Each structure stands twice: as structure tokens, then as C-alpha cells.
Amino acid sequence: MSEAIPSTRPALRHCLHRRRLALPDTHTYPPLLQACARLLALREGECLHAEAAKNGFVTLVFVQNSLVHLYGACGLFESAHKVFDEMPVRGRNLVSWNSMLNSFAANGRPNEVLTVFREMLGVDFAPDGFTIVSVLTACAEFGALALGRRVHVYVEKVGLVENSHVSNALIDLYAKCGSVNDARRIFEEMGLGRTVVSWTSLIVGLAANGFGKEALELFSLMEREKLVPTEITMVGVLYACSHCGLVDDGFRYFDRMKEDYGISPRIEHLGCMVDLLGRAGRVEEAYDYIITMPLEPNAVVWRTLLGSCAMHKKLELGKVAWERLVELDPGHSGDYVLLSNLYAAVGMWADVHVLRKTMVKDRVRKNPGHSLVELRNSVYEFVMGDRSHPESEQIYEMLAEIAERLRREGYIPRTSNVLADIEEEEKETALNYHSERLAIAFALLKSLPGIPIRIIKNLRMCGDCHVAFNLISKVYDCEIIVRDRISAAGARVAPQEKAESATPIPTLSPPEGNMTFVDGVTWCVARPGVSQEDLQNALDWACGQGGADCTPLQPGGRCYQPDTLLSHASYAFNIFYQQNGNSDIACNFGGAGTIIKRNPSFGSCKFLASETSAASALTRGSMWMIFAAASMMFLHLRVFQSV
């Protein structure tokens, strides 16, 4: 019975019927539970769970692993975690940990992934490729680039970078965090190890970050390599055409998908075509396309049309899309918001009020907007009008400064983006208090100059914020990357871009990598100008959780003099840097460290690698400490809700 897993539900039922004719043994339940997971047959799986418990097999680790996998696949991550918690910690094997990590990752629970990962490291379990993929997926969803980079360091040191699944996850991580150069570098370093998934990941990543033409060029290169695209690859290609306004190219690729590669259009491809036409303002053609498409349009397709109607003020077609959505997916809050936005855009305020009363009556709750920004290994969350942050006074002072400097640059708020029947001055204030504005103000207050600012918003960023962020990038000379609900980079602006342009300029600079000098000798030291508090925190971490040997810094030690925070931090930073293979990522310290090529040794204090550039091997134990510390810092998610 354990030799084959049923691939269809009737086969599963036949197998279950035959099982009743024989006594179960230790090999009975895992294959059946795996079949239930594959078929999402929750009811049958729960029956097997109860029977395994009755027959005394539920305490076997391979049965428990199968149960964790089953519940995770069916979306019941809490049930999966309950089974996992019931397992003795020392009784868990690598499959147990990976099953739990995958359950959380597959259900969009990145914080829980990192929590379990920290627990795993705490009991000295070495992660494998499957573990790393789950952790990188969590980092990508959270936009936790700094933690993702630390995972990348570990991957390189233990040779997991040769695992194509891990490399593909790294491409996805960097693309979703807006670090396109890093994504491309990973892709290029894979060489002959690239798979179709690798090509697809980078194509989708380029398209989502506003590099549509580069995505299409990469697809052409993929074709020249004689690789056959998958259905997902073509979704990325059509997505690139849609977001670049390449309507004719989109239809050409759609036809080639069928003719050259024999890929039958799925609803995702058809939805891309609706989006392609809708974004280009050809809303009537988009509607005609829907009613003639070979597959039954689902709620996502009609929602795409409704969004286009709201964007281009097509009231009548918007009502048609709304009626279909009420039939297919009643109670979806996003649909109410889209229709409300459409009514507001055409000045039908009475209908806006009626619709909002209907939402209250039907208990439809709108998902509140929030923005996340990562800073020194912590993630901060802001909501519109948030004043609960301990430094809210300084944040709002910064907002006022930003607004004043933007006005001097000629910025005029687009109050039409405020879909409420209020006075113009109130609309300007509302725009200025959007969650992403609070996040950018906080980041400008706290981050060091020259460090890119990355923000994640759970909803779509408004057009006014697009324009404002371009100007902020210019005025404050910083790169800003915003990932919103619509794309991996709702706005990607750098100081050299034109202030009035809200469209990303699709240029790729040379990939970033480890800093290399002519003589090959580098040191990591404390960056001058960093606040005493930040420098002390970084020093404490390096000498504590970082595992750097700081005994020479004690009174009487050879590096105690000069007794300054800057010199002590420099020594500790460099020790940690050498322990971790001279990687530039290991000299970050939340922006407090910097790499130099001049020997910083003084007096009797000789800095490691002063005479040689040979990097010491990174031990697995020290890397685990990096992970555990980074996870604990990152997991301290500082949430400031509005009051």
C-alpha cells in the first residue's frame, strides 16, 4: 500500500476501502496522508488522524510529519503547529522542521517561519536546502533584506548556493526586495545550473520592478538558449507587457504562447490580457475580451476590469463588473472599495455614502492600509495618521519639513487622489499622513545617508505618493523602493531620476558584490559619524551574540587604548568580519560598519588580516549565531497602531 500514492480522489477512496480489510501497521498512514495532502482531502485526512490516534500510531515521527504536511497543505497551519508542538523536541527530525516551516511559508505566515527557524537553530539542527528556501521565502514576503543577506552568507559558506532551489529563492528574495542587481548577479553566477524556474524568477522580478523591456530581452535570450517556457514564464512576460503599455507585443506573445509552445491559455493568462487592455485605457475592448474568452471569467478577471473602470472613470462598465463580482465573490471588501473609488472619481458622493452604509450593514470590513520599513534588523509598521510611535513628534516634524521642501520644488498635492467629500486643505493633510509617508519620514530620520530605503505597503500606493516619492528621492538624495499590492516595486525612484516622472527608469547598473581592492586586503571598522547609541548597540552585539572575541578590549588588554567607543567598535567589527569570510554583508552592523583598505592597526593592537587577506573559514556554529541573533532582532516587530 505504501508503494504508490493515489493521484485522484476515487483512487484514494478505493485505497481507504481496501485498508479496512487489513490491519494497519507502521507503514499504513504516511502514504495515505500524503495522498490526502496532494488532493487537499481534509475530511479524509482528519479521519485518518483520528484512526491513527486510536490505533496508537500517532506518536510515530513519520506519521506526525505527514500530519503536519497535510494540515499545512490544506491551509490549517494552526492544526499543523498543534501536531508539531505535541512532538518531543528531541524526537523531531529535519523533515519535521521543514514540514512546519513549509506549512507557515505556504500560508503566508513569514513571522512564524522565522520563529520556528530560530527554535530549530536553538536545538542545533543544521538547515538544509528546503529549510533555507522556506526562510528566504519568509524574508521575501516581509521585505527583510538584511536578514535575507545573512542567510545568503550562510548559503555561500556551506555550499548550498549550488542548490538550484536555493538560488532561485535568492533571486526571488532580491527581486521582491527591489534589489534587482543582486537578483541578476545570482542568476549570472548560476551559469549552467540555471533552470527554467531561474529564468522565470528573474523575468517576473524584472517586470515587477519596472524593468519590462529588460524582462522581454531576457525572455528572448531564454528562447535563444532553446529553453521551453512554462505557463508561469508566460504570465511574467504578459505582466511585463501590461506594466510597460506594450499592448501589441502582449498580443503577439500571447499568440506565440499557443502556436510556438503549445501552452493552452489559463485564466491567469487571460486575466493578464484584460489588465493589458485596461491599463492602456481600452476598457471597452477589455470587456469585449472577457465576454468572448474561452474560459469562464472568475472574480479576479472581473475585479481587474473594475479596477480599470475606476482608473479611467468608466461608470457603466464598472457597474457591470460589480454585478458579476457580487454573484461570484460576495462580501469581498476590495470590490466595495473599488466601486466606491469609481463613484468618488465621477463625483457621485451620495452613492459613495450609500455604498459605505451597505458595507457596515453587511459587516464587510475594509483591510486597513499599513506600511512596513526595515531599519537595523527591526521592522516598523505604520498606519495612516499613526501617533502611537514613541517618536511620533519627531516623525510629524519631519513630515512637515518634507512637505515644505517639496513645495519649494514645485510639488502640488493631487487632491483628486483623496476619495472623500471634504475640503481641499483636509485632502492635503490626508495625503500627507498616508502610512507610506510616515514610514519614509521615520526612515529619513533614522537611516544613514546613502542607504536605500525600502518600504512595503499592503495596499496600492496612490498616484500622489508616487509623485511625492520621486521628489523626496531628489531632494534628500536617496533611493526609495516601495513594494505595494500591485507590484514588487510600486515605486522605484533614485536621485538621478526626473522629479516629475512617476514611472521607473528601466536602467541596470553593474551588479553589487563583495568589495575588492587591488591588494586584496580589507578591514571592517566603525563608520565615523554614527550615533554613540547605535555604535554601542552594534559593539554589544558583536561581542555578545555575534561571537567576536573582545578580550583584547578589556582594561589591560592590548587593544584597550585608546579607550574610545570608535576604536573599540572598530576592533570588534573587524574580528566579526574576519570570522565571517571577509564578506561585505558581515560589515553592515545596521550601517555602523564600513570596509577600508588601509591598515587600521595602532600601537600594540594588531588587527586581524593586517598582513594577509586570507579569509578564515566560516564555522557553522558561528553562522547559526548570526541567524539566531538576526531572527530575534527581526522578530521584534515593532507595531504602532493608530489610537
C-alpha positions as CSV (number, residue, x, y, z in Angstrom):
1,M,0.0,0.0,0.0
2,S,2.9,2.3,0.6
3,E,4.4,1.8,-2.8
4,A,2.1,4.2,-4.6
5,I,0.2,7.4,-3.7
6,P,-3.2,7.7,-5.3
7,S,-3.4,10.6,-7.7
8,T,-7.2,11.0,-7.8
9,R,-9.9,11.2,-5.1
10,P,-11.7,8.0,-6.4
11,A,-8.4,6.1,-6.1
12,L,-7.9,7.4,-2.6
13,R,-11.3,6.2,-1.6
14,H,-10.6,2.8,-3.1
15,C,-7.4,2.6,-1.2
16,L,-9.2,3.6,2.0
17,H,-11.8,0.9,1.4
18,R,-9.1,-1.8,0.9
19,R,-7.4,-0.6,4.1
20,R,-10.4,-1.5,6.1
21,L,-9.9,-5.1,5.1
22,A,-6.4,-5.4,6.6
23,L,-4.9,-4.4,9.9
24,P,-2.9,-1.2,9.8
25,D,0.9,-1.2,10.5
26,T,3.6,1.5,10.8
27,H,3.7,2.0,7.0
28,T,-0.1,2.4,6.5
29,Y,-0.7,6.1,7.3
30,P,2.1,8.2,5.8
31,P,1.3,7.4,2.1
32,L,-2.4,7.9,2.7
33,L,-1.9,11.2,4.5
34,Q,0.4,12.3,1.7
35,A,-2.3,11.5,-0.8
36,C,-4.8,13.5,1.2
37,A,-2.4,16.4,1.3
38,R,-1.9,16.3,-2.5
39,L,-5.7,16.2,-3.1
40,L,-6.5,18.6,-0.3
41,A,-8.7,15.9,1.0
42,L,-9.0,17.4,4.5
43,R,-12.0,15.4,5.6
44,E,-10.4,12.0,4.8
45,G,-7.1,13.2,6.3
46,E,-8.9,14.1,9.6
47,C,-10.5,10.6,9.7
48,L,-7.0,9.0,9.2
49,H,-5.7,11.2,12.0
50,A,-8.4,10.0,14.4
51,E,-7.8,6.4,13.4
52,A,-4.0,6.6,13.8
53,A,-4.6,8.0,17.3
54,K,-7.0,5.2,18.1
55,N,-4.6,2.5,16.9
56,G,-1.6,4.0,18.7
57,F,0.4,5.2,15.6
58,V,0.0,8.9,16.0
59,T,3.1,9.3,18.2
60,L,5.4,7.9,15.4
61,V,7.5,10.7,14.0
62,F,6.9,9.9,10.3
63,V,3.1,9.9,10.9
64,Q,3.3,13.2,12.7
65,N,5.4,14.7,9.9
66,S,2.7,13.6,7.4
67,L,0.0,15.2,9.5
68,V,1.9,18.5,9.7
69,H,2.3,18.4,5.9
70,L,-1.4,17.5,5.4
71,Y,-2.8,20.4,7.6
72,G,-0.3,22.8,6.1
73,A,-1.3,21.9,2.6
74,C,-5.0,22.3,3.5
75,G,-4.4,25.8,4.9
76,L,-4.8,24.7,8.6
77,F,-1.4,25.9,9.8
78,E,-2.7,26.2,13.4
79,S,-3.6,22.5,13.4
80,A,-0.2,21.7,11.8
81,H,1.5,23.7,14.6
82,K,-0.5,21.8,17.2
83,V,0.7,18.5,15.9
84,F,4.2,19.8,15.7
85,D,4.1,21.1,19.3
86,E,2.9,17.7,20.5
87,M,6.1,16.1,19.2
88,P,9.0,15.9,21.7
89,V,11.7,18.4,20.7
90,R,14.4,15.8,20.5
91,G,12.1,13.5,18.7
92,R,11.7,15.8,15.7
93,N,13.9,15.2,12.7
94,L,14.8,17.5,9.8
95,V,11.6,16.5,7.9
96,S,9.6,17.7,11.0
97,W,11.1,21.1,11.0
98,N,10.9,21.5,7.2
99,S,7.3,20.4,7.2
100,M,6.4,23.0,9.8
101,L,8.4,25.8,8.1
102,N,6.8,25.0,4.7
103,S,3.3,25.0,6.3
104,F,3.8,28.5,7.6
105,A,5.5,29.7,4.4
106,A,2.8,28.3,2.1
107,N,0.1,30.0,4.2
108,G,1.7,33.5,4.2
109,R,3.0,33.4,7.8
110,P,6.5,34.8,7.5
111,N,6.9,35.8,11.1
112,E,6.0,32.3,12.2
113,V,8.5,30.9,9.8
114,L,11.3,32.9,11.4
115,T,10.1,31.9,14.9
116,V,10.3,28.2,14.1
117,F,13.6,28.7,12.3
118,R,15.1,30.3,15.4
119,E,13.8,27.4,17.5
120,M,15.4,25.0,15.1
121,L,18.8,26.7,15.4
122,G,18.4,26.7,19.2
123,V,18.4,22.9,19.3
124,D,21.4,22.6,17.0
125,F,19.6,21.3,13.9
126,A,21.5,22.1,10.7
127,P,19.3,23.6,8.0
128,D,19.3,22.0,4.5
129,G,18.2,23.4,1.2
130,F,14.5,23.0,1.9
131,T,14.9,24.9,5.2
132,I,16.7,27.8,3.5
133,V,14.0,28.1,0.8
134,S,11.3,28.5,3.4
135,V,13.3,31.1,5.3
136,L,14.2,33.0,2.2
137,T,10.5,33.0,1.2
138,A,9.6,34.5,4.6
139,C,12.3,37.2,4.2
140,A,10.9,38.0,0.7
141,E,7.4,38.3,2.0
142,F,8.4,40.6,4.9
143,G,10.9,42.6,2.8
144,A,13.6,41.7,5.3
145,L,16.5,42.2,3.0
146,A,19.2,42.5,5.8
147,L,18.2,39.1,7.3
148,G,18.0,37.6,3.8
149,R,21.5,38.8,3.1
150,R,22.7,37.0,6.3
151,V,21.1,33.8,5.1
152,H,22.8,34.3,1.8
153,V,26.2,34.5,3.5
154,Y,25.5,31.1,5.2
155,V,24.3,29.6,1.9
156,E,27.6,30.6,0.2
157,K,29.8,29.3,3.1
158,V,28.2,25.8,3.3
159,G,27.9,25.3,-0.5
160,L,24.1,25.4,-0.7
161,V,24.4,28.0,-3.4
162,E,24.9,25.1,-5.8
163,N,21.3,24.0,-4.9
164,S,19.2,25.5,-7.8
165,H,16.1,25.7,-5.5
166,V,18.1,27.9,-3.1
167,S,19.5,30.1,-5.8
168,N,16.0,30.5,-7.3
169,A,14.7,31.5,-3.8
170,L,17.6,34.1,-3.6
171,I,16.6,35.6,-7.0
172,D,13.0,35.8,-5.7
173,L,14.1,37.4,-2.4
174,Y,16.2,40.1,-4.0
175,A,13.7,40.8,-6.7
176,K,10.8,41.2,-4.2
177,C,13.0,43.5,-2.0
178,G,13.8,45.7,-5.1
179,S,17.5,44.7,-5.2
180,V,17.4,43.8,-8.9
181,N,21.2,44.0,-9.3
182,D,21.6,41.2,-6.7
183,A,18.9,39.1,-8.3
184,R,20.7,39.4,-11.6
185,R,24.0,38.6,-10.1
186,I,22.7,35.4,-8.5
187,F,21.2,34.5,-11.9
188,E,24.5,35.1,-13.7
189,E,26.5,33.1,-11.1
190,M,24.3,30.1,-11.6
191,G,25.8,29.5,-15.0
192,L,24.9,26.1,-16.4
193,G,22.9,25.4,-13.2
194,R,20.1,27.7,-14.3
195,T,16.7,26.1,-14.7
196,V,13.6,27.3,-16.4
197,V,12.5,28.4,-12.9
198,S,15.6,30.6,-12.6
199,W,14.8,32.3,-15.9
200,T,11.2,32.7,-14.9
201,S,12.0,34.1,-11.5
202,L,14.2,36.8,-13.0
203,I,11.8,37.6,-15.8
204,V,9.0,38.1,-13.3
205,G,11.3,40.0,-10.9
206,L,12.4,42.4,-13.6
207,A,8.9,43.0,-14.8
208,A,7.6,43.6,-11.2
209,N,10.3,46.2,-10.6
210,G,9.5,48.2,-13.7
211,F,12.2,46.8,-16.0
212,G,9.6,45.4,-18.5
213,K,11.8,45.8,-21.6
214,E,14.7,44.1,-19.8
215,A,12.3,41.3,-18.9
216,L,11.3,40.8,-22.5
217,E,15.0,40.9,-23.6
218,L,15.8,38.2,-21.0
219,F,12.9,36.1,-22.4
220,S,14.4,36.5,-25.9
221,L,17.7,35.3,-24.6
222,M,16.0,32.3,-22.9
223,E,14.5,31.4,-26.3
224,R,17.9,31.6,-27.9
225,E,19.1,29.2,-25.3
226,K,16.5,26.7,-26.6
227,L,14.7,26.6,-23.3
228,V,11.0,26.0,-23.3
229,P,9.0,28.5,-21.2
230,T,6.4,27.3,-18.7
231,E,2.9,28.7,-18.1
232,I,4.3,30.8,-15.3
233,T,7.0,32.2,-17.5
234,M,4.4,33.4,-19.9
235,V,2.5,35.1,-17.1
236,G,5.7,37.0,-16.3
237,V,6.1,38.0,-20.0
238,L,2.5,39.2,-20.3
239,Y,2.8,41.0,-17.0
240,A,5.8,42.9,-18.3
241,C,3.9,43.9,-21.4
242,S,1.0,45.1,-19.3
243,H,3.0,47.2,-17.0
244,C,5.0,48.8,-19.9
245,G,2.0,49.5,-22.0
246,L,3.1,47.2,-24.8
247,V,-0.3,46.1,-26.0
248,D,0.7,44.9,-29.4
249,D,3.6,43.0,-28.0
250,G,1.4,41.5,-25.4
251,F,-1.0,40.0,-28.0
252,R,2.0,38.8,-30.1
253,Y,3.4,36.9,-27.1
254,F,0.0,35.6,-26.3
255,D,-0.4,34.1,-29.8
256,R,3.2,32.7,-29.7
257,M,2.5,31.1,-26.4
258,K,-0.1,28.9,-28.1
259,E,1.5,28.5,-31.5
260,D,5.2,28.0,-30.6
261,Y,5.0,26.3,-27.3
262,G,1.6,24.7,-27.2
263,I,0.6,26.3,-23.9
264,S,-3.1,26.5,-23.6
265,P,-4.2,29.8,-22.1
266,R,-5.2,29.6,-18.5
267,I,-7.3,32.1,-16.6
268,E,-4.1,33.8,-15.4
269,H,-3.0,34.5,-19.0
270,L,-6.5,35.7,-20.0
271,G,-6.5,38.0,-16.9
272,C,-3.2,39.5,-18.0
273,M,-4.7,40.3,-21.3
274,V,-7.7,42.1,-19.6
275,D,-5.2,44.0,-17.5
276,L,-3.1,44.8,-20.6
277,L,-6.1,46.5,-22.3
278,G,-7.5,48.1,-19.2
279,R,-4.2,49.8,-18.2
280,A,-3.9,51.2,-21.7
281,G,-7.3,52.8,-21.3
282,R,-9.0,50.4,-23.8
283,V,-11.6,49.4,-21.2
284,E,-14.4,48.6,-23.7
285,E,-12.1,46.2,-25.5
286,A,-11.2,44.6,-22.2
287,Y,-14.9,44.0,-21.6
288,D,-15.4,42.5,-25.0
289,Y,-12.4,40.3,-24.4
290,I,-13.9,39.0,-21.2
291,I,-17.3,38.1,-22.7
292,T,-15.6,36.2,-25.6
293,M,-12.8,34.5,-23.7
294,P,-12.8,30.6,-24.0
295,L,-12.8,30.1,-20.2
296,E,-15.4,31.3,-17.7
297,P,-14.1,34.6,-16.2
298,N,-13.5,34.4,-12.5
299,A,-13.8,37.0,-9.8
300,V,-10.1,38.1,-10.3
301,V,-10.8,38.9,-14.0
302,W,-13.9,41.0,-13.2
303,R,-12.0,42.7,-10.4
304,T,-9.3,43.6,-12.8
305,L,-11.9,45.2,-15.1
306,L,-13.5,47.1,-12.2
307,G,-10.1,48.4,-11.3
308,S,-9.6,49.7,-14.8
309,C,-13.0,51.3,-14.8
310,A,-12.1,53.1,-11.6
311,M,-8.8,54.2,-13.1
312,H,-10.4,55.5,-16.3
313,K,-13.8,56.6,-14.9
314,K,-15.9,54.1,-16.9
315,L,-19.1,54.1,-14.7
316,E,-21.4,51.9,-16.7
317,L,-18.9,49.1,-17.3
318,G,-17.8,49.4,-13.7
319,K,-21.4,48.6,-12.6
320,V,-21.5,45.6,-14.9
321,A,-18.2,44.3,-13.3
322,W,-19.6,45.0,-9.8
323,E,-22.8,43.0,-10.5
324,R,-20.7,40.0,-11.6
325,L,-18.5,40.2,-8.6
326,V,-21.5,40.2,-6.2
327,E,-22.5,36.9,-7.8
328,L,-19.0,35.3,-7.8
329,D,-17.4,36.6,-4.6
330,P,-19.9,38.4,-2.4
331,G,-18.5,40.3,0.6
332,H,-15.0,40.9,-0.8
333,S,-14.0,44.3,0.8
334,G,-11.7,45.2,-2.1
335,D,-14.7,45.2,-4.6
336,Y,-16.6,47.7,-2.4
337,V,-13.6,49.9,-2.2
338,L,-13.1,49.9,-6.0
339,L,-16.7,50.7,-6.7
340,S,-16.6,53.4,-4.0
341,N,-13.5,54.9,-5.7
342,L,-15.2,54.8,-9.0
343,Y,-18.2,56.7,-7.6
344,A,-15.9,59.2,-5.9
345,A,-13.9,59.7,-9.1
346,V,-17.0,60.8,-11.0
347,G,-18.3,62.9,-8.2
348,M,-21.2,60.6,-7.1
349,W,-20.7,61.2,-3.4
350,A,-24.3,60.2,-2.4
351,D,-23.6,56.8,-3.9
352,V,-20.3,56.6,-2.0
353,H,-22.2,57.1,1.3
354,V,-24.9,54.6,0.4
355,L,-22.2,52.0,-0.5
356,R,-20.3,52.6,2.7
357,K,-23.5,52.2,4.7
358,T,-24.1,48.9,2.9
359,M,-20.6,47.7,3.9
360,V,-21.5,48.4,7.6
361,K,-24.8,46.7,7.3
362,D,-23.3,43.7,5.6
363,R,-20.4,43.7,8.1
364,V,-17.8,44.0,5.3
365,R,-14.6,45.1,6.8
366,K,-12.0,47.0,4.8
367,N,-8.5,45.8,5.2
368,P,-6.6,48.8,6.8
369,G,-3.6,50.1,5.0
370,H,-0.2,49.8,6.6
371,S,3.4,50.2,5.6
372,L,6.5,48.4,6.8
373,V,10.0,49.7,6.8
374,E,13.1,47.7,7.8
375,L,15.8,49.5,9.8
376,R,18.7,48.0,11.5
377,N,17.2,44.5,11.7
378,S,13.9,45.6,13.0
379,V,10.7,46.1,11.0
380,Y,8.5,49.0,11.9
381,E,4.8,49.2,10.9
382,F,2.8,52.4,10.4
383,V,-0.8,53.1,9.7
384,M,-2.4,56.3,8.4
385,G,-2.4,59.1,10.9
386,D,-0.4,56.9,13.3
387,R,0.6,58.8,16.5
388,S,1.4,55.9,18.8
389,H,5.1,55.7,18.0
390,P,7.4,56.9,20.9
391,E,9.0,59.4,18.4
392,S,5.8,60.5,16.7
393,E,6.5,64.1,17.5
394,Q,9.8,64.0,15.6
395,I,8.2,62.0,12.8
396,Y,5.5,64.6,12.2
397,E,8.0,67.4,12.4
398,M,9.9,65.5,9.7
399,L,6.7,65.2,7.6
400,A,6.3,69.0,7.9
401,E,9.8,69.5,6.8
402,I,9.4,67.2,3.8
403,A,6.1,68.9,2.8
404,E,7.8,72.3,2.9
405,R,10.9,71.2,0.9
406,L,8.6,69.6,-1.7
407,R,6.6,72.8,-2.1
408,R,9.8,74.7,-2.8
409,E,10.4,72.1,-5.6
410,G,7.0,72.9,-7.1
411,Y,5.1,70.0,-5.8
412,I,1.3,70.4,-5.8
413,P,-0.7,67.7,-4.0
414,R,-3.0,65.7,-6.2
415,T,-6.1,66.1,-4.0
416,S,-8.1,64.1,-6.6
417,N,-6.5,61.0,-5.1
418,V,-8.4,61.7,-1.8
419,L,-11.7,60.0,-2.4
420,A,-13.7,61.7,0.2
421,D,-16.1,64.7,0.1
422,I,-14.0,67.1,2.3
423,E,-12.3,70.5,1.9
424,E,-9.1,70.8,-0.2
425,E,-7.0,71.6,2.9
426,E,-8.2,68.5,4.6
427,K,-7.4,66.5,1.5
428,E,-3.8,67.8,1.5
429,T,-3.5,66.8,5.2
430,A,-4.9,63.3,4.5
431,L,-2.4,62.8,1.7
432,N,0.5,63.8,3.9
433,Y,-0.5,61.3,6.6
434,H,-0.6,58.2,4.4
435,S,1.2,55.3,6.0
436,E,4.0,55.2,3.5
437,R,4.6,58.9,4.1
438,L,5.0,58.2,7.9
439,A,7.4,55.3,7.0
440,I,9.6,57.4,4.8
441,A,9.7,60.2,7.4
442,F,10.8,57.7,10.0
443,A,13.4,56.2,7.7
444,L,14.9,59.6,6.8
445,L,15.1,60.4,10.5
446,K,16.9,57.2,11.4
447,S,18.8,55.8,8.4
448,L,22.3,56.8,7.4
449,P,22.8,58.9,4.2
450,G,23.2,56.8,1.0
451,I,21.4,53.7,2.2
452,P,18.4,52.8,0.1
453,I,15.0,53.0,1.8
454,R,12.7,50.0,1.2
455,I,9.0,50.2,2.1
456,I,6.3,47.5,1.8
457,K,2.6,48.6,1.6
458,N,-0.2,46.1,1.8
459,L,-2.5,48.2,-0.5
460,R,-1.9,50.0,-3.7
461,M,0.1,53.3,-3.4
462,C,-1.8,56.3,-4.6
463,G,-0.6,58.4,-7.6
464,D,0.2,61.4,-5.4
465,C,2.6,59.4,-3.3
466,H,4.3,58.2,-6.5
467,V,5.0,61.8,-7.5
468,A,5.9,62.8,-4.0
469,F,8.4,60.0,-3.5
470,N,10.1,60.9,-6.8
471,L,10.6,64.4,-5.4
472,I,11.7,63.2,-2.0
473,S,14.3,61.0,-3.6
474,K,15.7,64.0,-5.4
475,V,15.5,66.4,-2.5
476,Y,17.1,64.0,0.0
477,D,19.4,62.3,-2.4
478,C,18.3,58.8,-1.6
479,E,17.0,55.8,-3.5
480,I,13.4,54.7,-2.5
481,I,11.9,51.4,-3.3
482,V,8.2,50.8,-2.5
483,R,6.6,47.4,-2.9
484,D,2.8,47.6,-2.9
485,R,-0.1,45.2,-3.5
486,I,0.1,45.7,-7.3
487,S,3.7,45.1,-7.9
488,A,7.0,44.2,-6.3
489,A,8.1,47.8,-6.7
490,G,5.2,50.1,-6.8
491,A,7.7,52.9,-7.0
492,R,11.4,52.7,-7.6
493,V,13.0,56.1,-7.6
494,A,16.6,57.2,-7.4
495,P,18.1,60.7,-7.0
496,Q,19.1,61.0,-10.7
497,E,15.5,60.4,-12.0
498,K,13.4,63.3,-13.2
499,A,11.3,64.6,-10.3
500,E,8.1,64.9,-12.3
501,S,8.2,61.3,-13.5
502,A,6.4,58.7,-11.6
503,T,7.5,55.9,-13.9
504,P,10.6,53.9,-13.0
505,I,13.5,54.5,-15.4
506,P,14.5,51.0,-16.6
507,T,18.3,51.1,-16.3
508,L,20.5,48.5,-14.7
509,S,23.8,49.4,-13.1
510,P,26.6,46.9,-12.7
511,P,25.9,44.2,-10.1
512,E,26.9,44.9,-6.5
513,G,29.2,42.4,-4.8
514,N,31.9,42.0,-2.2
515,M,34.2,45.0,-2.2
516,T,37.5,44.0,-3.9
517,F,40.7,46.0,-3.8
518,V,43.9,45.8,-5.8
519,D,46.0,44.3,-3.0
520,G,43.1,42.1,-1.8
521,V,43.4,43.2,1.8
522,T,40.4,44.7,3.6
523,W,39.3,45.6,7.1
524,C,35.9,46.4,8.6
525,V,35.9,49.4,11.0
526,A,33.3,51.6,12.7
527,R,31.9,54.3,10.5
528,P,32.6,57.9,11.8
529,G,29.5,60.0,12.4
530,V,27.3,57.1,13.7
531,S,25.5,58.0,16.9
532,Q,27.0,56.8,20.1
533,E,23.9,54.8,20.9
534,D,23.9,52.9,17.6
535,L,27.6,52.3,17.8
536,Q,27.3,50.9,21.4
537,N,24.4,48.6,20.4
538,A,26.4,47.3,17.5
539,L,29.5,46.8,19.7
540,D,27.5,44.9,22.3
541,W,26.0,42.7,19.6
542,A,29.4,41.9,18.0
543,C,31.0,41.0,21.4
544,G,27.9,39.1,22.6
545,Q,25.6,37.3,20.2
546,G,28.0,37.9,17.3
547,G,30.6,35.8,19.0
548,A,33.6,38.1,18.4
549,D,36.5,37.6,20.8
550,C,36.6,41.0,22.6
551,T,39.0,40.1,25.4
552,P,41.7,42.4,24.0
553,L,39.3,45.3,24.6
554,Q,39.2,44.7,28.4
555,P,41.2,47.0,30.7
556,G,44.8,46.0,30.4
557,G,44.2,44.3,27.0
558,R,46.4,45.1,24.1
559,C,43.6,47.0,22.3
560,Y,42.2,48.8,25.3
561,Q,43.9,52.0,24.3
562,P,42.8,54.4,23.0
563,D,39.7,53.9,25.3
564,T,37.2,55.3,22.8
565,L,33.9,53.7,21.6
566,L,35.0,54.2,17.9
567,S,38.3,52.3,18.3
568,H,36.7,49.5,20.4
569,A,33.9,49.1,17.9
570,S,36.3,49.0,15.0
571,Y,38.3,46.2,16.6
572,A,35.2,44.1,17.4
573,F,33.7,44.8,13.9
574,N,36.9,43.6,12.2
575,I,37.0,40.4,14.3
576,F,33.5,39.5,13.3
577,Y,34.2,40.4,9.7
578,Q,37.2,38.1,9.5
579,Q,35.3,35.3,11.3
580,N,32.7,35.5,8.5
581,G,34.9,35.3,5.5
582,N,35.5,39.0,4.7
583,S,32.0,39.3,3.3
584,D,30.8,42.9,2.8
585,I,27.5,41.7,4.3
586,A,29.3,40.9,7.6
587,C,30.4,44.5,7.8
588,N,26.9,46.1,7.9
589,F,26.0,46.4,11.6
590,G,22.9,48.3,10.7
591,G,25.0,50.9,8.8
592,A,27.5,51.3,11.6
593,G,30.4,49.5,9.8
594,T,32.4,50.3,6.7
595,I,35.1,48.5,4.7
596,I,38.5,50.1,4.2
597,K,41.8,49.1,2.5
598,R,44.1,51.0,4.9
599,N,45.6,49.0,7.9
600,P,43.8,50.4,11.0
601,S,46.2,48.8,13.5
602,F,47.5,51.1,16.2
603,G,50.2,50.7,18.9
604,S,50.3,47.1,20.1
605,C,46.8,46.4,18.7
606,K,47.3,44.4,15.5
607,F,44.0,44.0,13.6
608,L,43.5,40.6,12.0
609,A,44.3,40.3,8.3
610,S,46.7,43.2,8.6
611,E,49.3,41.0,6.9
612,T,47.2,38.7,4.8
613,S,43.9,38.7,3.0
614,A,43.2,35.1,3.6
615,A,39.6,34.8,5.0
616,S,39.1,32.5,7.8
617,A,36.6,29.7,7.2
618,L,33.1,30.4,8.5
619,T,32.1,27.8,11.0
620,R,28.6,26.5,11.0
621,G,28.2,27.3,14.7
622,S,29.1,31.0,14.3
623,M,26.7,31.3,11.4
624,W,23.9,29.9,13.5
625,M,24.6,32.6,16.0
626,I,24.2,35.2,13.2
627,F,20.9,33.6,12.2
628,A,19.6,33.4,15.8
629,A,20.5,37.0,16.6
630,A,19.2,38.3,13.3
631,S,16.0,36.4,13.7
632,M,15.5,37.6,17.3
633,M,16.1,41.2,16.3
634,F,13.9,40.9,13.2
635,L,11.1,39.1,15.1
636,H,10.8,42.0,17.4
637,L,8.3,43.5,15.0
638,R,7.5,47.0,16.4
639,V,3.9,47.6,15.6
640,F,2.5,51.1,16.3
641,Q,-1.3,51.1,15.7
642,S,-3.2,54.4,15.5
643,V,-5.0,55.5,18.6
